[in-house]
Amino acid sequence: MPESMGNREETMETIKLRDEYIKLGQALKAAGMVGSGVDAKFVIEDGLVQVNGQAEYQRGKKLRAGDVVTFDGKTIKIE
């Protein structure tokens, strides 16, 4: 079973930008990491989400190409 856990930790999803940026809460929803904007708000406010290796507390944080978001063992790369 540890192998499956290892795979989960390495899960990376890519979000391709349609505009100049996407907000952090929207990115979490788009990647299916949270069920709603309210869920996104709580996990972000609790400091559970990292952007480029740093805890991020603002749901409206603008993510741009090259940013990497980590939450719950999953990673999103913004392109």
N, C-alpha and C positions, 0 to 999 in steps of 0.2 A: 503493500500500500504506500510506502513512502515515495515510490516513484510517481504515483499519480499526484501526490501532494506537490512534488517538485515541479511537475508539468503545470499545475495550476499557478504556481508562483511565477512561472515564466510566461504566462499568457500575455501577449501583447496585441493590442488592437490599434488600427490606424484610422484616424479621422481626417478626411481630406477637406480642407477649408473651401467653402464656396465664396466667402468674403475674406476680409483682411484678418478677422479673428473670430473665435467662438468663445463664449463665456464658460467658465469652469462648470457651473451647474448644468448648462446645456450639454456640455461634452460628456459629463457623467451619465446623463439621461440617454444621449445618443449612443453611447457604448453599452447601454444596458446594465450599468453598474449600480444604478439606483432606479426605483420604480417611479419616482415623481420628483418635482422640484422641491417639495417639502422634505423628502428624504435627503436630497442633495444638500439642502440648507443645513440639516442637522449633522450630517457626517463632516461637512466642511467646517461648521462652527466648532465641532468637537476636536478639530485638528487631526482628523483621520486621513486627510487627503494631502498628498505632497505634489508640488509642482517643481520640476527640476531639482528634486532632492530636498526641498524645503517645505515645511508645513505651511499650508495656505488656508486662511480663514475667511476669505472674501469670495462669496458665490459668484460675484460679477467680475472676478479676475479675468482679464482678456488673455486668452491663449492664442499664440501665433505659431506659425510654422517653425518646427524645431523643438517646441516645448514638449515635455514628457510629464504625464500625470500618473501617479501611482495611488491605488486605493485597494485595500482588501486583497493584496497579493496579485493584483492585475495592473497592467500598464497600458496607457493610451499614448500613442505618439501622434502629435499634430503635424499634418503636412499641408 
